């Protein structure tokens, strides 16, 4: 068994990509929150994108955040990452939790259920799964690893 301390660096290209995807998803949510402050000057298409972008961003941030936590802290492994089946299960649970959030907003906060929000969440989950499948799990070059 591999024993790694909490000072472990991200050592695979996959970990680096997943961390960046998590940060991009979080940034989307923050930027949209700022831009939604005054929507009167925006076109209807841009307002639509501002409406669904947080769902896409949340799907990215939550899914890759869970993956990073799961592989680095729980498995305590540098190079043993989730299988596509494990990541698919995490993706499915994330989708159902975010869809449940839409339902809870309808029940408790009296917001309408927006099908486009659920579709944006699904697109974010599918994009994340595709990114997971195409990102190689290889060691970072020593120059990059030493600079982190």
N, C-alpha and C positions, 0 to 999 in steps of 0.2 A: 504494500500500500504506500502511496505517495504521501509524505507528510510535508505540508507547506504552512508557513506562518502567515499571519495577516499582512505582512509586508510584501506579499507576492505581487509581482508586476504582471500586467497583461502581456503575455508572451506570444500569443498566436495572432495571426492576421485576422482571424475570425473574431477574436475578442475585441480587437481594435475597431473593426467595422461595426460590431454590435453596440459598442459603447458610443460610437459616433451616431448611430441610428437612434439610440435612446436619447441622446442629447438633442438631435434634430427634432425628434417628436416632442420633446419638452419645450424646445424653442418655438415650435409652431404654436403650441398652446399659449405660451406667454405673449408672443407677437400678436396673435389674434385677439387676445384679451385687451391689449393696448389699442389695436386698430378699431375694435368694436366700440370704443368710447364715443366716437362721433361718426356715425355711418351715413349721415345725410349727404355727404359729398361724393359718395361712392356709387358706381353703377349697380344695377340690379344683379348682374353676373358676379361682380366682386362681393356684393353682400351675401349672395348665395354661397360663394367659396368661404367667406368668413363664418358662415353658419355651419358648414360641414367640416372645415379644416381641423377644429379641435378633436373631432372624433377620430380622424385619420392620425393626427399627432398622438393622441392618447393611446391608440392601438400600438403604434410604434414604440412609444416610451414605456408603456406598461409591459408589453410582451418582451422586449429586449432587456428591460430592467429585471424582469423575473428570470430570464435566461442567464444573464450575467450573475445574478445572485445565486442561482441554482448551480451553475458550473464552477464558480470560483469559491464561493463560501460554503455551500453545502457539500458538493463533491470534493472540494479542496484539491482540485486537479488543474494543472496548467494546460494539458493537451487532450484530456478526455472530456469531450463535450457531449451535449445531448444528441441522441439519434433523431432522425426525421420523425419517427413515431412519437418520441417524448416531446419534441418541440411542437408537433401537431396537437398533442393533448393539451399542452400549455396554451397554444393558440386557441383551441376550441373553448377552453375554460375562460380565457380572457374575453373572447367574443361574447360568450353567454353572460359574463359579469357586466360587460359594458352595455349589452342589450337590456339586461335587467335594470341597469341604472336609468335607461330611457323610460322603462315602465314605472320605476319608482318616482321619477320626476312627474310623470302623468298622475299618479295616484296621490302623492303627498304635496307636490309643489304646483299642481294644476297647470303644468306645461303640456302642450299637445305632443303626442308621440309623433316624431318626425321620421318617416321611413327613410328619407335621404341621410339622416344621421346614422341610422343603422347600416345603410348601404356603405357609407363612408367608413364606418368601423370595419365592415367586412372587407372592403378594399384595402384598408390599412393592414388587416390581419393577413390577407392573401399576399400583399406586397412583402410583408415581413417574412412569411414562409418562403416565398420565392428567393428573397435575399439570403435566408438561411441556407437554402439548397445550393445556391450558386457561389457562395463565399467559401473559398478553400480554407481548410484548417491546417495552416502550415506555420512553422516557426518564423518569427520576425528576424530579419537580418540583425547581426550583432550591433551594427552602428545605430539602428533605430532602437533596439532593446536597451542599449546602454544610455541613450539620450532620454528615455522615459523616466 
